[in-house]
Amino acid sequence: MKTTILLLGATVAALGGLTACGSSAPAAGGGGAAPAGDAVSVKDVSGVGQTLVDASGKTLYFADQEAGGALKCTGNCLSFWIPATGDAQAVQGLATMKRSDTGAEQLTFQGKPLYTFKLDTAGEAKGNNFSDAFSGVDFTWHAATTTAAAPTKAPSSSDGGGYGY
């Protein structure tokens, strides 16, 4: 596992100049590639480490409960956790899957569906290690990192309560 993370980190570092956040260069690979500006890149997010971010600089997250690509964040969950889209070829380990509930394409990282958190702005990771529940499913969310980082404790919520608005 450590070797995979280190190799992925080295690959991401090597690609860093090619996948700048907000890049207007077209994605390699042609057909099915995301439009220009949808690049995923890696950014050092305070307290988290080298983290995948979308073209807006927002942290990308996955939920433990969706390991293996099993979509469980549906309905009201999608009000807070927005499915990530973009160039699946930008960083090693990224791919796309078709959501069974909406039919939309969503980015995955190492087989886990990726999301942004509604309450984050660029460079934040408020959703890292966050726990919440929707439709009877308890979720634990993690920033998608390319390097190991010490986990931080985040608040938890149930059915959207406690999100501060």
C-alpha positions in Angstrom: 0.0 0.0 0.0 2.8 2.4 0.9 4.5 1.7 -2.4 1.3 2.4 -4.3 0.9 5.7 -2.5 4.5 6.7 -3.0 4.4 5.8 -6.7 1.1 7.6 -7.2 2.6 10.7 -5.4 5.7 10.6 -7.6 3.5 10.3 -10.7 1.3 13.2 -9.6 4.3 15.3 -8.9 5.6 14.6 -12.4 2.3 15.5 -13.9 1.9 18.6 -11.8 3.0 21.0 -14.6 0.6 19.3 -17.0 -2.5 19.4 -14.8 -2.5 22.9 -13.4 -5.7 23.8 -11.7 -8.0 25.6 -14.2 -5.8 24.6 -17.1 -7.3 25.5 -20.4 -5.3 22.9 -22.3 -7.5 20.2 -23.8 -7.5 16.8 -22.1 -5.5 14.1 -23.8 -7.2 11.1 -25.1 -9.9 12.6 -27.3 -13.5 11.2 -27.3 -15.3 11.3 -24.0 -12.7 13.6 -22.4 -13.9 16.4 -20.2 -14.1 19.9 -21.6 -11.1 22.2 -21.1 -11.0 23.7 -17.6 -12.3 20.5 -15.9 -8.8 19.5 -14.9 -8.2 17.7 -11.6 -5.0 18.5 -9.9 -3.1 18.0 -6.7 -2.8 20.7 -4.1 -1.3 20.8 -0.6 -4.3 21.4 1.6 -3.5 22.5 5.1 -3.9 19.8 7.7 -4.5 17.1 5.0 -1.5 17.0 2.6 -1.4 16.4 -1.1 -5.0 16.3 -2.0 -7.0 16.0 -5.2 -8.9 19.2 -6.1 -11.3 20.1 -8.9 -10.8 22.9 -11.4 -12.1 25.4 -8.8 -9.6 24.2 -6.2 -12.2 22.5 -4.1 -11.1 19.3 -2.2 -12.4 16.0 -3.6 -13.8 13.5 -1.1 -14.8 9.8 -1.0 -17.0 7.9 1.5 -15.9 4.7 3.1 -19.4 3.3 2.5 -18.9 3.6 -1.3 -15.8 1.4 -1.5 -15.9 -0.6 -4.7 -18.0 2.0 -6.5 -21.3 1.2 -4.6 -23.3 4.4 -4.8 -25.0 5.1 -1.5 -24.9 8.9 -1.6 -28.2 9.6 -3.4 -31.2 11.9 -2.8 -30.7 14.4 0.0 -27.1 13.4 0.3 -26.4 15.0 -3.1 -27.5 18.4 -1.6 -24.3 18.5 0.4 -22.0 16.1 -1.5 -21.8 17.1 -5.1 -20.6 14.4 -7.6 -17.3 15.4 -9.1 -16.8 15.6 -12.8 -13.7 16.3 -14.8 -10.8 14.9 -16.7 -10.3 11.3 -15.6 -6.9 11.2 -17.4 -5.5 14.1 -15.4 -4.1 12.1 -12.5 -3.2 8.4 -12.2 -5.9 6.4 -10.4 -8.8 8.6 -11.7 -11.6 7.1 -13.8 -15.3 7.7 -14.4 -18.4 5.7 -13.7 -22.0 6.2 -14.7 -24.3 7.0 -11.7 -27.2 4.5 -11.6 -29.5 7.1 -10.1 -29.0 10.0 -12.5 -27.1 8.5 -15.4 -24.4 11.2 -15.1 -20.7 10.5 -15.3 -18.8 10.9 -12.0 -15.1 10.8 -11.3 -13.7 8.0 -9.2 -10.3 7.6 -7.5 -9.0 4.1 -7.0 -12.6 2.9 -7.6 -14.3 5.2 -5.1 -16.8 7.9 -6.3 -15.6 11.4 -5.7 -17.5 14.4 -4.4 -17.0 18.1 -3.4 -18.5 19.3 -0.1 -21.0 22.2 -0.4 -19.6 24.0 2.6 -16.0 24.1 1.3 -14.4 26.9 -0.7 -11.2 26.5 -2.6 -8.3 25.2 -0.4 -10.6 24.0 2.4 -11.2 20.5 3.6 -14.1 21.0 6.1 -15.5 17.6 5.0 -12.3 15.6 5.9 -13.2 12.8 8.3 -16.7 14.2 8.5 -19.6 11.8 9.6 -23.2 12.3 8.6 -26.2 10.2 7.7 -28.7 10.3 4.8 -31.6 7.9 4.2 -30.5 5.5 6.9 -26.9 5.3 5.7 -24.1 6.6 7.9 -21.2 8.1 6.0 -17.6 8.9 6.9 -15.9 11.2 4.3 -12.2 11.6 3.6 -10.2 13.9 1.4 -8.8 12.0 -1.5 -5.1 12.3 -0.9 -2.0 11.1 -2.8 0.1 10.9 0.3 -0.6 9.7 3.8 -1.6 12.4 6.2 -2.5 12.3 9.9 -6.3 12.1 10.3 -8.0 15.0 11.9 -11.2 14.8 13.9 -14.2 16.6 12.3 -17.7 17.2 13.6 -20.5 14.9 12.7 -24.1 15.5 11.6 -27.2 13.5 11.0 -29.6 14.1 8.0 -28.1 17.5 7.2 -28.4 19.0 10.6 -25.4 20.8 11.9 -24.2 22.0 8.5 -24.5 25.6 9.7 -27.2 27.1 7.5 
